[in-house]
Amino acid sequence: MIADLKPYPEYKESGLPWLGEVPAHWSIRRVKYLLHEVDARSTSGKEQLLRVSQFTGVSQRKSMDGSDMPDSRAASLVGYKKVSTNDLVINIMLAWNGSLGVSRYEGIASPAYCVYRFNKDIVPWYYHELLRLPVYKGRIKIASTGVVESRLRLYSDDLGRIEAILPHQDDQVAIVRFLNWANNRLGRAIKAKQKQIALLNEQKQAIIHRAVTRGLDPSVPLKPSGIPWLGDIPAHWEIQRIKYVFKRIVGGSTPASGNPNNWNGDIVWITPADVSKSSFLTKSIRTISNQGMKSCSTELVPADSIILTSRAPVGNVAIAKVPLCTNQGCKALIPAVSKIVPMFGFWCLSVMKDELQSRASGTTFFEISTNKLASVSIPLPKIKEQERILEFITKETDTLNISIEHFEHEIELLHEYRTRLVADVVTGKLDVREAAAKLPEEEIEEIAEASEDMESADEEMAV
């Protein structure tokens, strides 16, 4: 069905060089004629707390422990802005990177956000897709007020001046219906590939866990480790605390966000999001300058340091392939190479996530302290045996890694395809009216779930 889509019969110039042609029967209107700002405030602070991001749009903000309590450091949510279903919510400080979206939920959002309600003849979910397109992110960035990127703000007057495509209402309905169907199909395909990746990773982790906790010789005598999660280990291995195996544990820090001179330097600055994205760190989502590093007294750690997320969540690990520093959500373990091969330390810690999380504590968020991390015990064979174990892991997991990379590449292509499809449909490059009319009826919940899956997957791809 998608392959059969064709352009609209006639086009006209939009009058906007950054937009180009639009279907001849569509209009261009400024955003201020399509919606209006609403500013109702919570008097109880007990409504569902919502968040806005460039990846997921508007989503429910839940506690890290999975409870229904809101994930917020605010002492009270009284005075937060009320949000109704189908309202547009914008983080005015990050609108330029796409941190906006239409809400599926009733709830409340930060007082620093702006909330808008669409006029009666407007289909909100059409504008959810339109305003999040790359071409509109660029337009929003230009329209925002501020000198440097980190200080750009999209105030209501700025938003109102932006030119928006205005299709006929029937066309808006057809576009949203078609994209819901397409997201549903693409979401299912991505879920299937993610399931395959999860199964391959389970197989890979089983190989690694066995190798770093029992070694390679199944006939070797065993002894109790004295550690519940570990069980028996080879009789000739030692058990040592992390503080005796690593030279130092280095905490991280964050430069002042409001000082642009601290940022966009050439120093890799690792956050938990970077660790979740890759096991081998050569770059980061953000970089800092020498001034930024000095301003917050963070420390550059050498390549082959093991980076562990100490909060949000605890226990993800990666290994530094270049010198780098971290934010306060990570700790860097610098190996004593006479005692532990860095990659062996990496694989060993990678199977200890549950143990590390059990050592975490906190009220606002769980965190493992440097002292508690230092006291964790790990199994430790001699260096030569560590090297043999590493060779075995590499050999046994090579095929699995190739398969995982294959599925990840396919998912990436599906996301790229979805981005192109949405842009072409929403801006009128492809006519979906006939296709939308032929679509089977689908449950609203199923479509909404598929859309959320796609957006969550977008976030996973980016981090």
C-alpha positions in Angstrom: 0.0 0.0 0.0 2.8 2.4 0.9 4.6 1.7 -2.3 1.5 2.7 -4.3 1.3 6.2 -2.9 1.5 9.0 -5.5 1.8 12.8 -5.3 -1.3 15.1 -5.2 -2.7 16.1 -8.6 -1.6 19.7 -8.3 0.9 21.8 -6.3 1.7 25.4 -5.7 4.6 27.3 -4.2 4.2 27.8 -0.4 6.1 31.0 -0.6 8.5 29.6 2.0 11.9 28.7 0.6 12.5 26.2 3.5 9.2 24.4 2.7 8.9 24.4 -1.1 5.7 23.3 -2.8 2.5 22.1 -1.1 -0.7 20.6 -2.6 -2.7 23.3 -4.5 -5.7 23.1 -2.2 -3.8 23.5 1.0 -3.1 26.8 2.8 -0.4 28.4 4.8 -1.4 30.0 8.1 0.6 31.3 11.0 0.4 29.0 14.1 -1.4 31.7 16.1 -4.5 31.2 14.0 -4.6 27.5 14.8 -4.4 27.4 18.6 -4.3 29.4 21.7 -2.4 29.2 25.0 -4.1 27.9 28.1 -2.8 28.4 31.6 -4.9 26.4 34.1 -3.0 25.4 37.3 -3.3 22.5 39.6 -4.6 23.2 43.1 -3.8 19.8 44.5 -0.7 18.7 42.7 -2.1 15.1 42.6 -2.7 14.8 38.9 -0.5 12.6 36.7 2.8 14.3 36.1 3.8 14.5 32.4 7.1 15.1 30.8 8.2 16.3 27.3 11.1 15.1 25.3 12.4 15.3 21.8 12.1 11.5 21.5 8.8 10.5 23.2 6.9 13.8 22.9 4.5 13.9 25.9 4.7 10.9 28.2 3.7 9.9 31.8 6.5 10.5 34.3 6.7 7.5 36.6 9.0 6.8 39.5 12.2 4.9 38.8 10.9 2.1 41.1 7.9 1.6 38.8 5.4 2.9 41.3 2.7 5.4 40.4 4.3 8.1 42.4 5.5 11.0 40.2 9.2 11.2 39.3 9.9 14.7 40.6 12.2 16.5 42.9 9.7 19.3 43.5 8.4 19.5 47.1 4.9 20.1 45.7 3.3 20.0 42.3 0.7 22.6 43.2 0.8 25.3 40.6 1.9 23.0 37.8 0.1 23.5 34.5 -2.9 21.4 33.7 -2.9 19.4 30.4 -5.9 18.0 28.7 -5.9 15.2 26.1 -4.9 16.6 22.7 -3.2 19.7 24.1 0.1 20.7 22.6 2.8 20.9 25.3 6.1 22.6 24.6 9.3 22.8 26.7 10.1 26.4 25.7 13.8 25.9 26.5 14.3 22.9 24.3 11.6 23.4 21.6 14.5 23.9 19.1 15.4 20.2 19.4 11.9 18.9 19.1 10.9 18.8 22.8 7.2 19.2 22.2 4.2 17.1 21.4 0.4 16.6 21.6 -0.6 14.8 24.8 -2.5 11.5 25.0 -3.1 12.1 28.7 -4.8 14.3 31.2 -2.2 15.5 33.7 0.0 18.3 34.8 3.3 19.6 33.4 6.1 21.9 34.6 5.2 25.6 35.1 8.2 26.3 32.7 6.3 24.6 29.8 3.7 26.2 27.6 0.3 24.5 27.0 -1.8 25.2 23.9 -5.2 24.1 22.8 -6.1 23.7 19.1 -9.1 25.3 17.5 -12.2 23.1 16.9 -11.5 22.6 13.1 -7.9 21.4 13.7 -6.7 17.8 14.0 -4.1 18.0 16.8 -2.2 14.8 15.9 -1.5 16.2 12.4 0.4 19.1 14.0 2.1 16.7 16.5 3.8 15.2 13.4 4.3 18.4 11.5 6.0 20.5 14.3 8.4 17.6 15.1 9.7 17.3 11.5 13.4 18.2 11.0 12.4 21.1 8.7 10.2 22.5 11.5 12.8 22.0 14.2 15.0 24.3 12.0 12.2 26.8 11.7 11.5 26.8 15.4 15.2 27.3 16.1 15.3 30.4 13.9 12.1 31.7 15.5 13.3 31.2 19.1 14.6 34.1 21.2 18.2 34.0 22.4 21.9 34.4 21.5 23.3 31.0 22.0 21.7 27.5 21.5 21.7 26.7 25.2 19.7 29.8 26.0 17.1 29.7 23.1 13.5 30.1 24.3 10.3 29.6 22.2 7.8 32.0 23.7 4.2 32.1 22.7 4.6 35.1 20.4 7.6 33.3 18.7 5.5 30.2 18.1 2.6 32.2 16.8 4.7 33.8 14.1 5.8 30.4 12.6 4.1 29.5 9.3 2.2 26.2 9.4 0.7 24.1 6.6 -3.0 24.0 6.8 -4.5 21.1 4.9 -8.3 20.6 4.6 -9.7 19.0 7.7 -10.6 15.8 5.8 -7.0 15.6 4.6 -5.7 16.1 8.2 -7.9 13.2 9.3 -6.7 11.0 6.5 -3.1 11.7 7.2 -3.4 10.9 10.9 -5.3 7.7 10.1 -2.7 6.6 7.6 0.3 7.4 9.8 -1.3 5.6 12.8 -1.7 2.5 10.6 1.9 2.8 9.3 3.3 3.3 12.8 1.4 0.2 13.9 3.0 -1.9 11.1 6.4 -0.5 11.6 6.2 -0.8 15.4 5.4 -4.5 15.1 8.3 -5.1 12.8 10.7 -3.2 15.2 9.3 -5.1 18.2 10.0 -8.4 16.5 13.6 -7.5 15.7 14.1 -6.1 19.3 12.9 -9.5 20.6 15.5 -11.3 18.5 18.2 -9.0 19.8 17.1 -9.6 23.4 17.3 -13.4 22.8 20.8 -13.1 21.3 21.9 -10.9 24.2 20.6 -13.4 26.7 22.6 -16.2 24.9 25.7 -13.9 24.9 25.4 -13.0 28.6 25.1 -16.7 29.5 28.4 -17.4 27.7 30.1 -14.5 29.4 28.7 -15.2 32.9 29.8 -18.8 32.8 33.3 -17.8 31.5 34.0 -15.1 34.1 32.6 -17.0 37.1 33.6 -20.6 36.4 36.4 -20.4 33.9 36.9 -22.6 30.9 37.7 -26.0 32.4 34.5 -27.8 33.6 36.6 -30.4 35.4 38.5 -28.0 37.6 37.9 -28.4 41.4 35.6 -25.8 42.9 35.3 -24.0 46.2 32.6 -21.9 47.8 33.1 -18.2 47.0 31.1 -17.0 50.1 29.2 -14.7 47.8 25.5 -15.6 47.3 25.1 -14.4 43.7 28.4 -16.1 42.6 28.3 -19.5 44.2 31.2 -21.9 43.7 34.3 -20.7 41.8 37.5 -22.6 40.6 39.5 -23.5 43.7 42.7 -21.7 42.4 40.8 -18.3 41.9 40.8 -15.5 44.4 38.0 -13.3 45.7 39.0 -9.7 46.0 37.3 -6.4 46.7 37.1 -3.9 43.9 39.2 -1.4 45.9 42.2 -3.9 45.8 41.9 -4.6 42.1 41.4 -1.1 40.7 43.8 1.8 41.4 41.1 4.3 42.0 37.4 5.0 41.6 36.8 8.4 40.2 33.4 10.2 40.5 32.1 12.7 37.9 30.7 16.2 37.9 28.8 18.6 35.6 29.9 22.1 34.6 27.5 24.9 35.0 24.9 24.5 32.2 24.3 28.3 31.9 28.0 29.0 30.9 28.4 28.3 27.2 32.2 28.4 27.6 32.0 25.2 29.5 30.5 23.2 26.6 31.1 22.0 23.0 34.8 21.5 23.6 36.9 18.4 22.5 36.7 16.5 25.8 34.4 13.4 25.8 31.9 13.8 28.7 30.1 10.6 29.5 26.6 10.4 31.0 24.5 7.3 31.8 22.8 7.8 28.4 26.2 7.3 26.7 26.9 4.1 28.6 23.5 2.7 27.6 24.2 3.4 24.0 27.6 1.7 23.6 29.8 -0.7 25.5 32.9 0.9 24.0 33.1 4.7 24.5 34.9 6.8 21.9 32.4 9.7 21.8 29.6 11.2 23.8 26.3 13.0 23.4 27.8 16.2 24.8 31.4 17.4 25.1 32.9 19.9 27.4 35.9 22.3 27.2 39.0 22.5 29.3 37.4 25.4 31.2 34.3 23.2 31.8 36.4 20.4 33.2 38.3 22.7 35.5 35.2 24.6 36.6 33.6 21.5 38.2 36.8 19.7 39.2 36.0 16.7 37.2 38.9 14.4 36.2 40.1 13.1 32.9 40.5 9.3 33.3 42.7 7.2 30.9 41.6 4.8 28.2 40.7 1.3 29.4 39.0 2.7 32.5 35.7 1.0 33.2 32.7 3.4 33.3 29.8 2.3 35.5 26.5 4.0 35.9 26.1 4.8 39.6 22.5 6.1 39.3 19.6 6.1 36.8 20.1 3.1 36.5 22.8 1.5 38.6 25.1 -1.1 37.0 25.4 -0.4 33.3 29.0 -0.7 32.2 31.2 0.4 29.3 34.9 0.6 28.7 36.7 3.9 27.7 38.6 3.6 24.5 39.8 7.3 24.8 40.6 9.5 27.7 37.3 11.0 29.0 35.5 12.4 32.0 32.0 11.7 33.4 29.0 13.4 35.0 27.9 12.6 38.5 25.8 9.7 37.3 28.8 7.6 36.5 32.0 6.4 38.2 35.2 5.5 36.5 37.2 2.5 37.7 40.9 2.7 36.7 42.3 -0.9 36.6 45.5 -2.0 38.2 46.8 -3.8 35.2 49.1 -6.1 37.2 45.9 -7.6 38.8 43.2 -7.3 36.2 43.0 -7.1 32.4 40.6 -4.1 31.7 38.4 -6.1 29.4 38.1 -8.9 31.9 37.0 -6.4 34.5 34.5 -5.0 32.1 32.9 -8.4 31.4 33.0 -9.3 35.1 31.2 -6.2 36.1 28.7 -6.6 33.2 27.3 -9.8 34.8 27.0 -8.1 38.3 24.2 -5.6 37.6 21.8 -7.1 40.1 24.5 -7.3 42.8 25.5 -3.6 42.2 21.8 -2.5 42.3 21.3 -4.3 45.6 24.1 -2.1 47.1 22.3 1.1 46.0 20.2 3.3 48.3 18.5 6.7 48.2 15.2 8.4 48.4 15.0 10.7 45.3 16.9 8.1 43.2 18.9 5.0 43.9 22.7 5.4 43.8 25.7 3.3 44.7 28.3 5.2 46.7 32.0 5.0 46.0 32.6 3.2 49.4 29.9 0.6 48.7 31.2 0.1 45.2 34.8 -0.3 46.5 33.6 -3.0 48.9 32.0 -5.2 46.2 33.9 -8.5 45.7 34.7 -10.0 42.3 36.2 -13.4 41.2 39.8 -13.0 40.1 41.9 -15.6 38.2 45.5 -15.0 37.3 46.3 -12.6 34.4 47.2 -15.4 32.0 43.9 -17.1 32.6 42.0 -13.8 32.3 43.5 -13.5 28.8 42.5 -17.0 27.8 38.9 -16.3 29.0 38.8 -13.1 26.9 39.9 -15.0 23.8 37.2 -17.6 24.4 34.5 -14.9 24.9 35.6 -13.2 21.7 35.5 -16.4 19.7 32.1 -17.6 21.1 30.3 -14.3 20.8 31.5 -13.1 17.4 28.7 -14.7 15.5 26.1 -13.5 18.0 27.5 -9.9 17.7 27.2 -10.0 13.9 23.6 -11.1 14.2 22.8 -8.4 16.8 24.4 -5.7 14.6 22.4 -7.0 11.6 19.1 -6.6 13.5 20.1 -3.2 14.9 20.9 -2.0 11.4 17.5 -3.2 10.2 15.8 -1.3 13.0 17.8 1.8 12.1 16.7 1.5 8.5 13.0 1.2 9.6 13.4 4.4 11.7 14.9 6.2 8.8 12.1 5.0 6.5 9.5 6.1 9.0 11.1 9.6 9.3 11.0 10.0 5.5 7.5 8.6 5.2 6.1 11.0 7.8 7.8 14.0 6.3 6.5 13.2 2.8 3.0 12.5 4.0 2.6 15.5 6.4 4.1 18.0 3.9 1.9 16.7 1.0 4.6 15.1 -1.1 2.5 11.9 -1.0 -1.3 11.7 -1.2 -2.7 9.2 1.3 -6.4 10.0 1.1 -7.4 7.0 -1.0 -5.1 4.7 1.0 -6.5 5.9 4.3 -10.1 5.4 3.1 -9.3 1.7 2.4 -7.6 1.0 5.8 -9.3 -1.6 8.1 -10.6 -0.3 11.4 -8.1 -0.8 14.2 -8.5 -0.5 18.0 -7.5 2.9 19.2 -5.5 1.4 22.1 -3.5 -0.7 19.7 -2.7 2.3 17.5 -1.7 4.4 20.5 0.5 1.6 21.9 2.2 1.2 18.5 2.8 5.0 18.3 4.3 4.9 21.8 6.5 1.9 20.9 7.8 3.8 17.9 8.6 6.9 20.0 10.2 4.8 22.8 12.3 3.1 20.2 13.3 6.5 18.8 14.6 7.4 22.2 16.5 4.1 22.5 18.1 4.6 19.1 19.3 8.1 20.1 20.7 7.3 23.5 
